[in-house]
Amino acid sequence: MTSLKTKFATLELRNPIIISSCVLTYKPENNLAFEQAGAAAIVLKSLFEESIIRETDHLQEVGEHVEAADYMQGYLRAEHLREYIDVIRQSKHLCSIPIIASICCRSVGEWVAFAEAIEQAGADALELNVMGLATSRDYRDGDYEQRHIAILEAIRKRITIPIIVKLGANITNPVSVAERIKAYGANGVVFFNRPYQIDIDIEQMEYSSAKVVSQPSDLVNPLRWVGIASAAVQGISFALSGGVHSGAAVVKSLLAGATAVEVCSAIYRNGNGWIASALEFIEEWCRRHNYHSIEEFRAMMSANDAENADSLERMQFMRYFGGWK
């Protein structure tokens, strides 16, 4: 009998498959269906700082009275939080698996108070998704990374539940950031969040949205960094997100050193039945290789092994394309 139990960010999970933050997880009844389909944990749809700020700033721009605009801004923020708290409580009532709240933020501000309310509502953990692009000419090396630390530090002082930080792929050195966020109280890190993808309509001459869902080929970048970082940074859990479209991708993630994966696009493409098929593949793979638990093979392909490290850190293609003319 193969045990698929694992632990991520101190959370005990029945298997490594976590449903990542998306529109689907904002409905408690969907979260119950995910649990019944085999998911081990749910990350709720994020509270987005950017969208709340834009909505409230618009009120201030169009409002004739500053005091009225300020009142409406406070009301809208409170209403967004109230709705989110309701989703947490209803999901916790329906589900027995961990419910992880999510805040997508870019500054410190009032998110500290939001985090406290989220903990009081019963969330099992909080995922911080610090998103943004460093585009200013005045940007100094490390400013973007330091923003993660500042937000984490402020929130960790106020809550006790596990904190997970989901990093962007535009981080220069994920290993260094993982080490620093561990020091400031993070319990888990996810490689990587998926920013809004853009395209250009050359006939309409306007920006449009590129493909929303990830592709299986997207696995390669987080796989590399999980393999490197999980060997270098101890005392913090790693999860992989992006490109997990099969049971084989889950196994690869575990071999690289992850303790869990966050899945979204595979569910959109294939429905909840994907979870059972992925778990069946993992169990069958374990039987073929005579493993009885995930911990028996997890991180076997991480950079802890010198030969693996050479493969993970290789940046040149000469071995494969050197003979092409």
Backbone bond lengths (Angstrom), bond angles and torsions (degrees), N, CA, C in turn:
res aa  C-N    CA-C-N  psi(-1)  N-CA   C-N-CA  omega(-1)  CA-C   N-CA-C  phi
1 M - - - 1.462 - - 1.528 109.14 -
2 T 1.329 116.89 125.33 1.458 121.54 -178.92 1.519 110.44 -93.44
3 S 1.331 116.72 129.61 1.453 121.34 175.33 1.524 109.17 -95.32
4 L 1.316 116.52 126.08 1.464 121.13 178.28 1.521 111.59 -100.53
5 K 1.336 116.99 11.77 1.462 120.33 -179.68 1.527 110.50 -63.53
6 T 1.328 115.02 145.32 1.452 120.66 179.31 1.525 108.39 -151.20
7 K 1.299 116.85 173.89 1.464 121.27 178.65 1.518 108.53 -132.32
8 F 1.331 115.80 129.50 1.464 120.94 176.90 1.515 109.14 -131.57
9 A 1.324 116.29 125.30 1.469 122.34 178.58 1.526 111.49 53.44
10 T 1.304 116.61 41.67 1.475 127.87 -178.49 1.523 113.28 72.05
11 L 1.321 119.14 -2.56 1.459 122.36 178.96 1.527 109.96 -84.19
12 E 1.323 116.85 129.53 1.460 121.83 176.34 1.531 108.27 -80.69
13 L 1.341 116.58 121.65 1.455 121.23 -177.26 1.528 110.58 -117.81
14 R 1.322 116.52 144.16 1.461 119.97 -179.61 1.518 112.21 -76.39
15 N 1.306 116.85 -17.11 1.465 122.87 175.16 1.536 107.24 -163.22
16 P 1.327 119.24 174.96 1.470 120.07 -173.78 1.522 116.34 -86.13
17 I 1.327 119.84 5.50 1.468 121.24 -173.25 1.527 111.03 -95.31
18 I 1.334 115.13 114.49 1.463 123.15 176.93 1.533 108.09 -111.44
19 I 1.314 116.71 134.11 1.465 119.95 173.91 1.524 107.78 -79.88
20 S 1.321 116.67 121.55 1.461 119.72 -175.06 1.526 111.48 -80.69
21 S 1.320 114.42 167.25 1.457 121.60 -177.10 1.523 111.46 -58.93
22 C 1.327 116.52 126.05 1.468 121.64 179.14 1.524 108.39 -164.84
23 V 1.313 116.24 173.81 1.467 121.06 -178.91 1.525 111.06 -58.55
24 L 1.330 117.16 -35.50 1.461 120.94 -176.79 1.519 112.75 -60.26
25 T 1.341 116.89 -33.62 1.468 119.43 -174.53 1.528 112.80 -83.78
26 Y 1.322 117.84 6.60 1.466 120.35 177.21 1.527 111.41 -87.08
27 K 1.350 116.73 -3.90 1.458 120.85 177.31 1.530 108.60 -110.56
28 P 1.324 118.15 118.54 1.466 120.85 -178.53 1.528 113.38 -55.17
29 E 1.345 117.02 -36.98 1.462 119.19 -179.51 1.528 111.47 -65.72
30 N 1.345 117.21 -31.99 1.465 120.13 174.33 1.521 110.39 -65.84
31 N 1.323 116.92 -38.85 1.452 120.94 -178.68 1.522 111.45 -65.75
32 L 1.331 116.50 -37.34 1.461 119.96 174.18 1.528 110.40 -62.78
33 A 1.324 116.29 -42.27 1.468 120.28 178.55 1.530 111.19 -63.18
34 F 1.330 117.41 -37.99 1.464 120.43 176.73 1.532 110.53 -62.74
35 E 1.326 116.04 -42.91 1.472 119.19 178.44 1.525 110.68 -62.49
36 Q 1.312 116.69 -45.17 1.461 120.67 -179.37 1.526 111.74 -64.62
37 A 1.345 116.41 -27.29 1.468 120.69 178.49 1.528 112.19 -80.91
38 G 1.345 117.25 -10.53 1.453 119.68 175.67 1.511 116.51 119.97
39 A 1.329 118.89 -3.55 1.462 120.77 -179.47 1.528 110.44 -61.16
40 A 1.342 115.66 149.35 1.463 120.73 -176.87 1.520 112.87 -96.16
41 A 1.317 118.00 -21.11 1.462 122.84 179.27 1.520 108.63 -164.10
42 I 1.331 115.67 162.05 1.464 122.03 -178.35 1.519 108.96 -127.70
43 V 1.335 117.01 131.68 1.463 121.16 169.46 1.532 106.81 -102.09
44 L 1.313 116.14 118.34 1.460 120.01 -177.59 1.528 111.52 -68.26
45 K 1.323 115.25 154.64 1.460 121.00 172.84 1.526 108.91 -51.96
46 S 1.326 115.77 138.97 1.459 120.72 -172.80 1.524 113.23 -72.55
47 L 1.327 114.12 148.27 1.452 120.90 160.42 1.519 106.21 -79.28
48 F 1.327 117.70 120.25 1.458 121.42 -174.54 1.526 111.04 -99.20
49 E 1.325 115.75 113.78 1.458 120.25 176.81 1.524 110.55 -58.62
50 E 1.343 116.70 -44.21 1.459 120.81 -174.21 1.523 111.59 -60.81
51 S 1.333 117.36 -44.20 1.461 119.92 -177.21 1.524 111.23 -70.89
52 I 1.338 117.46 -37.05 1.460 120.23 178.52 1.525 110.22 -66.13
53 I 1.337 116.92 -42.49 1.465 120.77 179.06 1.522 110.76 -61.98
54 R 1.335 116.47 -44.12 1.468 119.44 -179.23 1.519 111.12 -63.94
55 E 1.311 116.14 -40.14 1.460 120.23 -179.13 1.517 111.23 -65.83
56 T 1.337 116.62 -44.58 1.460 119.81 -178.85 1.521 112.20 -74.66
57 D 1.342 117.61 -34.34 1.466 119.91 176.86 1.523 111.02 -64.38
58 H 1.322 116.09 -35.34 1.470 119.87 178.65 1.522 110.02 -61.75
59 L 1.327 117.07 -38.95 1.459 119.98 178.38 1.522 111.18 -61.36
60 Q 1.322 116.20 -39.77 1.459 120.13 -179.01 1.525 111.59 -68.02
61 E 1.357 115.59 -33.61 1.460 120.15 -179.55 1.523 111.75 -69.42
62 V 1.344 115.13 -39.93 1.467 118.00 -174.81 1.526 112.77 -93.91
63 G 1.336 117.06 -13.36 1.458 119.86 -176.08 1.521 112.34 -71.76
64 E 1.317 115.82 139.60 1.457 120.24 178.33 1.527 110.85 -81.92
65 H 1.327 116.32 -25.92 1.454 120.29 -177.08 1.519 109.01 -120.41
66 V 1.316 115.96 123.34 1.459 121.18 -177.10 1.525 111.04 -60.73
67 E 1.344 117.12 -42.22 1.456 119.80 -178.42 1.525 111.22 -62.97
68 A 1.315 116.57 -40.19 1.465 120.31 178.89 1.521 110.67 -66.18
69 A 1.337 115.60 -40.32 1.462 119.56 178.94 1.522 110.68 -64.06
70 D 1.347 116.75 -41.31 1.463 120.60 178.45 1.526 110.76 -62.79
71 Y 1.326 115.75 -40.28 1.466 119.73 178.66 1.523 110.79 -62.36
72 M 1.329 116.53 -44.90 1.460 120.69 -178.74 1.527 111.23 -66.63
73 Q 1.331 117.46 -35.71 1.451 120.25 177.11 1.531 110.70 -61.28
74 G 1.323 115.69 -46.88 1.460 120.03 178.51 1.517 111.79 -63.04
75 Y 1.335 115.45 -39.34 1.464 119.77 179.85 1.525 111.32 -64.08
76 L 1.332 116.24 -45.65 1.462 119.78 -178.78 1.521 112.15 -63.89
77 R 1.332 116.71 -42.28 1.460 119.53 177.42 1.538 110.44 -59.52
78 A 1.328 115.51 -46.13 1.460 120.42 -179.64 1.522 111.44 -63.48
79 E 1.339 116.25 -37.10 1.462 120.44 -179.40 1.524 110.97 -68.47
80 H 1.336 116.73 -42.03 1.467 119.69 176.11 1.527 110.49 -58.67
81 L 1.312 116.24 -44.22 1.462 120.40 -179.27 1.520 111.01 -67.11
82 R 1.335 117.28 -41.19 1.467 120.62 179.92 1.521 111.10 -60.25
83 E 1.327 116.76 -45.00 1.461 120.93 179.24 1.530 110.54 -62.11
84 Y 1.324 115.22 -39.53 1.464 119.44 -178.62 1.525 110.98 -67.09
85 I 1.323 116.13 -41.47 1.463 120.96 178.26 1.525 110.07 -60.81
86 D 1.328 117.35 -40.09 1.462 121.67 178.11 1.524 111.04 -60.55
87 V 1.332 117.11 -41.57 1.463 120.66 179.17 1.530 110.65 -64.20
88 I 1.324 116.64 -41.49 1.468 120.07 177.70 1.523 110.44 -60.42
89 R 1.316 116.40 -51.17 1.468 120.53 -176.01 1.520 112.23 -63.54
90 Q 1.335 116.62 -42.67 1.460 119.45 179.60 1.527 111.13 -67.12
91 S 1.334 116.56 -39.54 1.475 120.03 179.23 1.523 110.49 -65.79
92 K 1.341 117.11 -40.58 1.454 120.48 177.89 1.527 111.24 -65.42
93 H 1.331 116.91 -34.45 1.462 120.78 178.54 1.529 110.96 -66.82
94 L 1.324 116.76 -37.89 1.463 120.73 -175.67 1.528 113.36 -85.98
95 C 1.330 116.36 -31.14 1.468 120.50 -169.71 1.526 112.32 -109.56
96 S 1.328 115.06 150.68 1.464 120.69 175.22 1.525 111.70 -104.62
97 I 1.326 117.75 -13.54 1.461 121.59 178.49 1.527 109.77 -83.51
98 P 1.341 118.41 160.91 1.465 120.86 -178.77 1.530 112.95 -59.19
99 I 1.327 114.85 136.45 1.460 122.88 174.96 1.523 107.47 -109.88
100 I 1.325 116.23 117.14 1.457 122.84 -175.57 1.523 108.78 -106.55
101 A 1.311 116.88 118.62 1.464 120.67 176.25 1.526 109.13 -76.61
102 S 1.328 116.45 163.36 1.465 120.42 -176.95 1.524 110.21 -142.96
103 I 1.319 115.00 132.46 1.463 121.52 173.71 1.513 108.41 -120.80
104 C 1.321 116.44 123.69 1.464 121.72 175.97 1.525 106.74 -100.11
105 C 1.331 116.33 108.41 1.460 119.18 -170.40 1.527 111.36 -135.64
106 R 1.329 114.34 166.15 1.459 119.80 179.58 1.526 112.44 -136.06
107 S 1.339 117.21 2.60 1.461 121.11 179.06 1.521 108.55 -151.51
108 V 1.330 117.50 173.07 1.464 121.49 -178.10 1.530 109.54 -77.47
109 G 1.310 118.57 -75.04 1.459 124.19 171.60 1.516 115.56 47.48
110 E 1.345 114.71 -143.05 1.448 121.82 -172.33 1.518 113.48 -81.09
111 W 1.325 117.02 0.39 1.467 119.36 -178.28 1.515 112.18 -64.50
112 V 1.330 116.92 -19.91 1.456 119.96 175.73 1.529 109.64 -62.30
113 A 1.325 116.19 -45.52 1.460 120.43 178.93 1.525 111.02 -65.82
114 F 1.329 117.08 -37.80 1.456 121.07 176.49 1.534 109.98 -59.52
115 A 1.322 116.36 -42.73 1.464 121.11 -178.37 1.523 110.85 -62.84
116 E 1.329 116.70 -40.24 1.468 120.09 178.30 1.524 111.04 -62.54
117 A 1.316 117.14 -43.38 1.468 120.95 179.03 1.515 111.06 -64.06
118 I 1.321 116.53 -37.22 1.464 121.73 179.17 1.525 110.55 -64.97
119 E 1.327 116.99 -42.39 1.466 120.04 177.62 1.521 110.49 -64.10
120 Q 1.330 117.11 -44.13 1.460 121.28 -178.79 1.526 111.66 -64.06
121 A 1.331 116.93 -27.44 1.463 120.98 179.46 1.524 112.35 -74.82
122 G 1.341 117.01 -12.56 1.454 119.93 175.63 1.513 116.37 107.60
123 A 1.337 118.10 8.26 1.467 119.53 178.00 1.525 109.64 -59.51
124 D 1.320 116.41 142.61 1.460 121.09 -178.58 1.517 112.56 -80.20
125 A 1.312 116.98 -22.19 1.466 122.07 179.33 1.524 107.82 -163.58
126 L 1.330 115.60 168.69 1.462 121.46 178.23 1.523 108.84 -128.94
127 E 1.328 115.81 127.95 1.463 120.73 175.53 1.522 108.63 -102.00
128 L 1.323 115.82 125.93 1.464 122.07 176.55 1.518 108.70 -99.72
129 N 1.304 115.33 122.49 1.453 121.57 -179.57 1.526 107.18 -113.88
130 V 1.327 116.30 94.15 1.467 121.23 -175.40 1.530 108.09 -89.47
131 M 1.330 115.95 105.46 1.455 119.75 -173.86 1.520 111.01 -113.69
132 G 1.305 115.47 149.44 1.457 120.27 177.31 1.513 110.84 159.02
133 L 1.328 115.15 164.37 1.457 121.68 176.45 1.522 108.78 -116.61
134 A 1.315 115.87 138.62 1.466 120.63 176.28 1.527 107.93 -88.23
135 T 1.336 116.81 96.39 1.462 120.75 -173.06 1.522 113.91 -116.79
136 S 1.328 117.57 -7.31 1.455 120.19 -177.16 1.531 111.44 -72.98
137 R 1.323 116.23 142.08 1.470 120.57 175.39 1.527 111.18 -68.43
138 D 1.329 116.28 -18.04 1.460 120.90 179.05 1.528 112.51 -89.89
139 Y 1.317 116.23 1.92 1.467 120.66 -179.01 1.522 111.26 -59.79
140 R 1.303 115.38 135.63 1.455 121.44 175.41 1.521 108.96 -108.24
141 D 1.321 116.30 144.40 1.457 120.22 -179.69 1.528 110.28 -52.64
142 G 1.324 115.11 127.30 1.459 120.26 177.01 1.512 115.22 95.83
143 D 1.347 118.71 -8.65 1.462 120.90 -178.59 1.528 111.50 -60.68
144 Y 1.317 116.42 -44.41 1.464 120.43 -177.62 1.528 110.86 -64.80
145 E 1.323 116.27 -42.38 1.458 120.26 178.61 1.532 110.76 -65.13
146 Q 1.334 116.35 -38.92 1.456 120.52 -179.85 1.524 111.67 -64.98
147 R 1.323 116.97 -28.11 1.461 120.57 176.85 1.532 110.48 -60.63
148 H 1.334 116.65 -39.20 1.463 120.59 176.73 1.529 110.51 -59.46
149 I 1.322 115.26 -45.10 1.457 120.34 -177.48 1.519 110.95 -64.13
150 A 1.337 116.85 -43.47 1.461 121.36 -177.98 1.529 111.23 -62.30
151 I 1.329 116.83 -44.24 1.468 120.95 179.87 1.520 110.07 -66.04
152 L 1.334 116.10 -46.99 1.464 120.59 179.90 1.524 111.37 -60.18
153 E 1.325 116.48 -46.06 1.464 120.69 -177.42 1.525 110.63 -60.78
154 A 1.326 117.15 -43.91 1.461 120.56 -178.87 1.527 111.77 -64.09
155 I 1.323 116.76 -40.31 1.462 120.32 -177.49 1.522 111.60 -76.62
156 R 1.329 117.87 -38.65 1.461 120.44 -179.22 1.526 111.92 -61.89
157 K 1.315 117.58 -28.88 1.459 120.68 178.83 1.522 112.18 -68.67
158 R 1.342 116.85 -17.57 1.467 119.78 -171.53 1.528 113.75 -112.51
159 I 1.327 118.54 -17.15 1.465 119.78 -178.10 1.524 110.28 -129.47
160 T 1.326 115.60 158.53 1.458 120.83 -177.99 1.525 113.61 -113.34
161 I 1.335 117.71 -14.49 1.469 119.74 179.55 1.523 110.20 -67.23
162 P 1.334 117.93 159.56 1.462 120.39 178.95 1.524 112.16 -57.51
163 I 1.329 115.92 141.28 1.460 122.20 176.73 1.524 108.64 -115.41
164 I 1.310 115.02 130.29 1.458 122.92 178.31 1.523 107.44 -114.97
165 V 1.308 117.72 133.41 1.461 121.39 178.39 1.526 108.57 -110.72
166 K 1.328 115.55 122.29 1.458 121.20 178.13 1.524 108.25 -98.31
167 L 1.318 116.14 114.68 1.456 121.39 -174.18 1.521 111.54 -90.75
168 G 1.321 114.80 155.24 1.455 120.85 173.92 1.520 110.71 -88.32
169 A 1.311 116.05 154.62 1.461 120.43 -179.77 1.520 112.14 -71.49
170 N 1.346 117.33 -7.69 1.465 120.25 179.54 1.527 112.30 -88.34
171 I 1.328 117.36 6.99 1.461 120.97 172.79 1.529 108.63 -69.09
172 T 1.332 116.94 131.47 1.467 120.52 -176.87 1.525 112.01 -66.56
173 N 1.332 116.41 -46.28 1.459 120.58 -177.72 1.529 109.24 -132.76
174 P 1.335 118.24 88.80 1.466 120.92 -179.14 1.521 113.57 -59.43
175 V 1.330 117.56 -28.76 1.467 120.34 -179.64 1.524 110.07 -64.76
176 S 1.316 116.44 -47.79 1.460 121.06 179.53 1.516 111.22 -62.65
177 V 1.325 117.77 -42.61 1.464 121.00 -179.88 1.530 110.44 -65.61
178 A 1.329 117.20 -40.36 1.463 120.29 177.66 1.521 111.24 -60.63
179 E 1.318 116.63 -41.03 1.464 120.86 177.98 1.523 111.01 -63.50
180 R 1.326 116.72 -41.51 1.462 120.64 -177.64 1.525 111.92 -71.44
181 I 1.319 117.98 -42.10 1.464 118.50 -179.23 1.530 110.80 -69.44
182 K 1.333 116.59 -29.21 1.466 118.50 173.36 1.526 109.70 -62.12
183 A 1.328 116.49 -43.73 1.468 120.95 -179.28 1.525 112.02 -63.38
184 Y 1.337 117.40 -27.39 1.465 121.20 -179.27 1.526 112.37 -96.85
185 G 1.317 117.21 13.66 1.451 119.85 168.72 1.505 117.79 104.05
186 A 1.330 118.65 7.68 1.462 120.11 176.42 1.527 109.73 -73.56
187 N 1.326 115.85 143.92 1.461 121.23 179.30 1.520 113.09 -101.50
188 G 1.331 116.21 -18.87 1.446 120.01 -178.88 1.515 110.75 -153.67
189 V 1.326 115.86 157.95 1.459 121.47 177.35 1.519 108.46 -137.09
190 V 1.329 116.21 143.07 1.466 122.12 179.86 1.514 108.92 -118.54
191 F 1.323 116.74 128.79 1.462 123.81 173.20 1.523 107.78 -108.24
192 F 1.315 124.11 116.21 1.438 130.62 -5.25 1.517 108.31 -136.49
193 N 1.355 116.52 164.72 1.459 118.16 173.90 1.538 109.25 -76.00
194 R 1.323 115.19 163.45 1.455 120.85 -177.62 1.528 109.11 -114.14
195 P 1.333 118.26 105.56 1.466 120.33 -178.73 1.527 111.44 -73.25
196 Y 1.296 114.76 166.94 1.466 121.15 175.45 1.528 109.52 -59.03
197 Q 1.329 116.12 128.17 1.451 121.77 -178.11 1.535 110.14 -96.49
198 I 1.333 116.72 135.94 1.462 119.66 -177.46 1.525 112.04 -113.90
199 D 1.317 114.61 158.02 1.455 122.86 173.25 1.526 106.52 -143.60
200 I 1.334 116.95 173.18 1.460 121.26 176.70 1.523 109.44 -124.96
201 D 1.303 115.49 125.55 1.461 121.58 173.83 1.532 106.51 -82.66
202 I 1.337 116.74 107.58 1.468 119.78 -173.51 1.525 112.98 -77.03
203 E 1.343 117.98 -10.75 1.463 120.50 175.71 1.526 110.51 -90.65
204 Q 1.330 116.65 -43.66 1.464 120.87 179.34 1.525 112.38 -84.71
205 M 1.345 116.11 -11.28 1.469 122.12 179.90 1.526 111.03 55.73
206 E 1.334 115.09 53.28 1.452 119.75 178.47 1.528 109.70 -150.12
207 Y 1.330 114.80 158.63 1.460 119.78 177.55 1.525 109.25 -76.18
208 S 1.308 115.38 144.20 1.449 121.30 177.22 1.523 108.41 -136.41
209 S 1.307 115.40 170.48 1.458 120.24 179.08 1.521 110.34 -82.47
210 A 1.320 115.93 133.89 1.465 120.44 174.23 1.528 108.01 -81.66
211 K 1.317 117.25 -168.97 1.456 120.75 -178.51 1.520 110.19 -58.68
212 V 1.325 115.09 130.23 1.454 120.50 -178.42 1.518 111.33 -79.37
213 V 1.321 116.63 -43.28 1.466 120.11 -176.60 1.528 110.97 -80.65
214 S 1.311 115.38 153.64 1.460 120.14 178.33 1.522 110.50 -77.10
215 Q 1.331 116.23 168.86 1.448 123.64 177.53 1.536 108.81 -116.33
216 P 1.326 118.92 153.95 1.471 120.13 177.85 1.528 112.93 -54.83
217 S 1.332 117.26 -31.45 1.462 120.80 -179.68 1.532 112.51 -67.59
218 D 1.351 117.04 -17.03 1.461 120.01 179.50 1.526 112.22 -69.03
219 L 1.319 117.52 -12.02 1.462 121.18 -177.66 1.525 112.69 -64.40
220 V 1.330 117.36 -27.80 1.466 120.02 -167.54 1.525 113.36 -62.11
221 N 1.338 118.41 -39.05 1.459 119.03 -176.62 1.527 112.91 -71.52
222 P 1.349 119.46 -52.30 1.463 117.45 176.63 1.525 113.14 -62.84
223 L 1.331 117.56 -31.33 1.465 120.61 178.47 1.531 110.50 -61.54
224 R 1.334 115.99 -44.39 1.465 120.51 178.08 1.531 110.95 -59.08
225 W 1.338 116.51 -49.19 1.451 119.97 -173.20 1.522 113.09 -73.43
226 V 1.321 117.51 -33.41 1.462 119.25 174.07 1.523 109.50 -64.05
227 G 1.330 117.00 -41.14 1.456 120.50 178.98 1.514 112.80 -61.43
228 I 1.331 115.94 -38.36 1.470 120.48 -179.63 1.532 111.13 -78.36
229 A 1.325 117.04 -49.79 1.465 121.16 -172.70 1.523 112.76 -70.36
230 S 1.330 117.93 -36.84 1.463 119.73 -178.08 1.527 111.16 -65.55
231 A 1.323 116.88 -25.90 1.460 120.49 176.64 1.520 111.60 -81.18
232 A 1.320 116.77 -31.14 1.460 120.73 -173.89 1.521 113.56 -87.78
233 V 1.330 117.66 -31.33 1.464 121.52 -173.14 1.532 109.09 -116.95
234 Q 1.311 116.20 114.27 1.460 122.14 179.62 1.524 110.18 -98.33
235 G 1.319 116.12 157.46 1.450 120.46 174.92 1.505 115.18 85.37
236 I 1.317 118.00 12.76 1.457 122.71 175.85 1.518 108.23 -144.71
237 S 1.324 117.39 144.38 1.463 121.86 -178.55 1.517 110.98 -87.64
238 F 1.332 115.30 148.72 1.456 121.30 177.74 1.528 110.08 -119.06
239 A 1.332 115.04 137.30 1.461 121.41 171.82 1.519 107.84 -125.23
240 L 1.307 115.47 154.89 1.460 121.46 -178.52 1.516 108.88 -114.99
241 S 1.329 116.13 137.49 1.458 121.77 179.47 1.520 109.33 -137.79
242 G 1.322 116.29 135.81 1.468 121.12 178.38 1.508 111.75 109.49
243 G 1.311 117.12 111.30 1.458 120.86 177.62 1.511 114.92 89.68
244 V 1.344 117.76 7.18 1.469 120.20 179.42 1.530 107.94 -85.92
245 H 1.323 115.03 93.87 1.465 120.63 -175.47 1.522 113.40 -117.72
246 S 1.324 118.19 6.67 1.464 120.92 -177.61 1.520 110.16 -156.65
247 G 1.333 114.92 164.75 1.450 119.33 174.05 1.514 111.22 -62.31
248 A 1.324 116.68 -34.49 1.466 120.65 177.87 1.522 110.83 -61.82
249 A 1.336 117.66 -38.12 1.468 121.01 178.46 1.521 110.98 -65.24
250 V 1.337 117.13 -34.59 1.465 120.30 176.60 1.524 109.83 -65.56
251 V 1.340 116.77 -45.26 1.465 120.78 178.82 1.524 110.65 -60.09
252 K 1.325 117.31 -44.18 1.466 120.97 178.64 1.528 110.73 -58.70
253 S 1.337 116.14 -42.68 1.463 120.70 -179.60 1.519 111.18 -62.15
254 L 1.321 116.52 -43.01 1.463 121.11 178.93 1.520 111.13 -66.16
255 L 1.316 117.07 -41.67 1.460 120.76 178.08 1.526 111.28 -61.48
256 A 1.331 116.70 -34.68 1.466 120.58 -179.83 1.520 112.21 -73.12
257 G 1.350 117.49 -19.91 1.454 119.80 178.15 1.510 115.69 128.05
258 A 1.332 118.11 -2.92 1.463 120.73 176.35 1.522 109.87 -70.51
259 T 1.322 116.66 152.94 1.461 120.31 171.96 1.526 111.14 -104.23
260 A 1.340 116.33 -9.48 1.462 121.07 179.57 1.518 108.99 -159.51
261 V 1.328 115.49 166.19 1.464 121.79 173.86 1.524 108.00 -128.85
262 E 1.327 115.83 150.22 1.454 121.24 173.17 1.525 107.91 -107.61
263 V 1.325 115.87 128.73 1.464 122.17 -171.70 1.522 110.40 -123.97
264 C 1.321 116.39 135.35 1.461 120.88 176.46 1.528 110.61 -139.52
265 S 1.340 116.43 -59.90 1.461 120.79 -173.83 1.526 112.37 -59.29
266 A 1.336 117.15 -36.19 1.465 120.03 179.49 1.525 110.79 -63.33
267 I 1.333 116.86 -32.46 1.467 120.73 177.94 1.518 110.26 -72.37
268 Y 1.339 117.02 -41.96 1.457 120.38 177.28 1.520 110.94 -61.23
269 R 1.316 116.34 -38.97 1.464 120.32 -177.20 1.529 112.65 -75.76
270 N 1.327 117.26 -38.98 1.461 120.95 -168.02 1.517 115.35 -120.26
271 G 1.319 118.06 -7.15 1.453 119.92 -177.78 1.524 112.49 82.89
272 N 1.334 115.79 177.46 1.457 121.32 -176.72 1.524 113.35 -63.75
273 G 1.332 116.92 -22.44 1.461 120.46 179.54 1.521 113.33 -61.58
274 W 1.338 115.53 -19.59 1.469 119.51 178.47 1.519 111.37 -58.96
275 I 1.330 117.23 -34.89 1.471 121.19 -176.19 1.518 110.47 -60.25
276 A 1.332 117.09 -50.05 1.469 121.03 -179.07 1.517 111.36 -62.76
277 S 1.330 116.90 -40.39 1.473 119.09 -179.46 1.522 110.95 -66.22
278 A 1.338 117.25 -37.47 1.461 120.35 177.82 1.519 110.93 -66.55
279 L 1.327 117.06 -43.12 1.459 120.48 179.32 1.525 111.36 -64.91
280 E 1.316 116.75 -38.70 1.470 120.37 176.55 1.517 111.14 -61.21
281 F 1.331 116.48 -41.12 1.468 119.88 178.50 1.523 110.31 -62.82
282 I 1.329 117.28 -44.97 1.466 120.53 -178.45 1.528 110.34 -61.56
283 E 1.326 116.86 -44.54 1.462 120.41 179.88 1.529 111.05 -63.44
284 E 1.334 116.50 -42.98 1.468 120.24 179.98 1.517 110.68 -65.52
285 W 1.339 117.42 -40.03 1.472 121.55 177.76 1.521 110.34 -62.63
286 C 1.347 116.59 -42.98 1.464 120.76 178.46 1.529 111.30 -61.50
287 R 1.332 116.95 -41.09 1.465 119.87 178.80 1.520 111.01 -63.33
288 R 1.328 116.41 -43.38 1.473 119.98 -179.15 1.521 112.13 -63.42
289 H 1.336 116.01 -31.19 1.464 119.83 -177.69 1.527 112.29 -103.05
290 N 1.328 115.86 8.50 1.465 122.69 174.75 1.528 112.78 61.22
291 Y 1.339 116.40 41.81 1.457 121.47 173.57 1.526 108.56 -104.67
292 H 1.328 115.47 138.51 1.455 120.20 -178.66 1.526 112.84 -106.45
293 S 1.300 117.14 -8.74 1.458 121.22 177.29 1.524 109.45 -154.73
294 I 1.314 115.98 161.17 1.464 121.09 179.78 1.524 110.89 -63.42
295 E 1.329 117.18 -38.48 1.458 119.90 -176.12 1.526 112.83 -65.00
296 E 1.324 117.69 -17.98 1.461 120.04 178.96 1.526 112.09 -69.80
297 F 1.332 116.75 -25.32 1.472 118.00 -178.38 1.519 113.69 -125.06
298 R 1.330 117.35 -8.06 1.465 119.12 -177.67 1.525 110.58 -60.65
299 A 1.338 115.37 136.77 1.468 124.27 177.65 1.525 113.55 70.54
300 M 1.330 117.66 12.10 1.464 119.08 177.73 1.523 112.30 -63.66
301 M 1.348 115.76 -23.84 1.462 119.92 -178.97 1.527 111.71 -108.46
302 S 1.324 117.23 18.86 1.462 120.19 179.20 1.517 110.18 -78.90
303 A 1.318 115.43 176.08 1.469 121.17 -178.65 1.524 112.88 -74.23
304 N 1.335 118.64 4.54 1.461 120.58 173.34 1.515 111.11 -60.68
305 D 1.333 115.41 -30.28 1.457 120.85 176.36 1.528 108.53 -91.15
306 A 1.325 116.79 131.74 1.470 121.31 -175.60 1.518 112.12 -59.55
307 E 1.321 117.05 -38.59 1.472 120.09 -179.58 1.526 110.38 -68.26
308 N 1.330 116.30 -40.04 1.461 119.65 176.22 1.525 110.95 -64.12
309 A 1.332 115.81 -40.34 1.461 120.47 -179.92 1.515 110.74 -60.49
310 D 1.313 116.32 -38.67 1.462 120.02 179.11 1.528 110.45 -62.86
311 S 1.317 117.17 -41.60 1.466 120.87 179.30 1.524 111.02 -68.80
312 L 1.325 117.45 -41.85 1.460 121.56 -177.18 1.522 112.23 -68.21
313 E 1.318 117.20 -33.66 1.459 121.08 -175.75 1.526 113.16 -96.35
314 R 1.321 116.67 -0.22 1.466 120.19 179.16 1.519 110.54 -67.73
315 M 1.318 117.69 130.52 1.454 121.87 -178.70 1.521 113.64 -116.45
316 Q 1.330 118.30 -10.04 1.463 121.37 -175.46 1.526 111.72 -99.44
317 F 1.322 115.92 150.27 1.454 122.36 -179.46 1.529 112.73 -103.01
318 M 1.319 118.36 5.71 1.461 120.69 -171.03 1.526 112.47 -57.71
319 R 1.315 116.92 -35.64 1.463 120.43 -178.42 1.527 110.85 -59.78
320 Y 1.334 116.56 -32.39 1.468 120.45 -172.64 1.524 112.26 -100.40
321 F 1.322 118.05 -32.80 1.459 119.88 -172.87 1.529 113.12 -118.05
322 G 1.328 116.45 3.42 1.464 118.90 -176.55 1.515 114.20 -60.70
323 G 1.346 116.90 -27.23 1.463 119.34 -177.46 1.514 114.58 -90.64
324 W 1.342 116.79 -0.29 1.460 119.34 -179.21 1.532 110.28 -77.71
325 K 1.300 115.43 140.31 1.478 121.41 179.28 1.525 109.81 -112.97
